[in-house]
């Protein structure tokens, strides 16, 4: 493994990525058979010289351009884990196959230019209970030892 290679750890194991590869994996968590929101965790990177707020602004422009009926309703500060990281939470909805989908995303810069995005998505309006579940998920985050 060269000094530029990196390990990628996932539930089933770990691999060493070839030099220059970036982790763009997505983890999706659902509750089968229930009318409950789905959670996913995805990864991205900042552009050179970009900060977290500029990254989110750029992503919001892309979503408005590419997602039909995009409506952003909130944007506020949020924390990950036991106050490990400060990030931003964005609430929005959009149309998919003519039906409105609601989501909230919490975005964090974990280190260097690595971005971690937590998303909760639902085919029904998100409730306070759903928001509490999302905040609980974020609060449960722990770094690998």
N, C-alpha and C positions, 0 to 999 in steps of 0.2 A: 504494500500500500504506500503510495507516494504521499508527501506532505500535503498535497492538494486534494487527495481523495478524502471522502468522508463516509462515515458509517450512517446507515439508515436503519433505525430500530422500529419495528412494528410488532403487532400482537404475536404473530406467528414466528418471528425470528429477527434476524439482522443480516444485512448485506453491506458490502463495501462497494460504493458507487465509483465508476471510472472518473478520472480527473475531469473537472468542468461540469459534471452533472449536478442539477439542483433538484431538491425535493419539492415536487408540486403535487404530492399525494393528497387525497381527500379521504377522511374517515366519515362514514355516514352511520348514524344511530337512529333506529326506528323502534316503535313499539308495535309489533305485528298485531293486526286485528283490532287495534284501538284507534279512535279518532283523536290521536294525540299529535302534537307537533313533532317534526323530525329535527334532529340536531346534526350538524356536520362541522368538521374542523378541516380547514384547508390551509395551505401554505403559499406564500408568494415572496417576492423581494422588492425592496425599494429601488427606484431608479437612482442613478448617481446624483448625489446632492439633494435628494428628496427626503423630507421628514414625514412623520406619520400623518399629520394633518393634510399635507399636500398629496400624499398617496391616497387618502380617503377621498379627497376632492376629485382626484383623477378618476378613481373607480366610480364615484357617483355620476360623473359626466358620462362614462361608458354605459352604466346601467340605464340612465335616462335615455340615451341614444338607442340602445339595443333591446330594452325590455318595454313592450307595449304597455301603455297605461301607467308608467312608473310614477309613484307619488311618495315622496319622502315626508314623514310626519314629525320625526324627532331626531336630534343628534345631541348627545351629551356624554360626559366623562363616565368611565366605568373602570373597575379594578379587576385584576386577574389574581386568583389564589388569595393567599393571606397578605394582601397588599404587595404582591410581587412586582406587578407592572401596572402602570396607568395606561389606559387606552380610550377609545371612543366607541360608543354604541349608537347605531343608526337604525331607526325604525322606518319601514317602507312597505309598500305593496305594489303589485304589478299584475298584469293580465297574462294568464297562460291558458290557451285553448278557450278563450272567452270567459274564463273564471278568474276571479280575483284571488291572489295568493298574498299572504301576509308574512313578513319576516322581520327579524331584528338581527343585526350583525354587530359583534364586538371585535374590534381590530386592535392588535397589539404588535409592537416592535420588540421581539424577544431578545435579540442581540444583533450587533452589526446592522445589516440591512434585511434581516429575516423577519417576515411578517407572519403572524398566526391569526387566522380569522375563524371565529366561532359564529355559526349561523343557526337560528331557529326558524323553521318554515312551517306554515300551516295553511290548510285550505279554508280555515275559518278564522274569523277575527281573533287576534291574540288577546287573551284575558290577563287580568292581574295575576292569576294563578300561574299562567304560562310564563309571564315575566319573572315571577318568583322562581320557577323551575330553571329558567335560563340563568338567573343570577346565582342560583345554587350550583349549577353546573360550572360556571365561571369560578365561583368561590372554592370549588373542590380541586382546582388545578394545583398540581405539585410538580416541581422540576425533578428530573431523574437525579438520583443520588450520585 
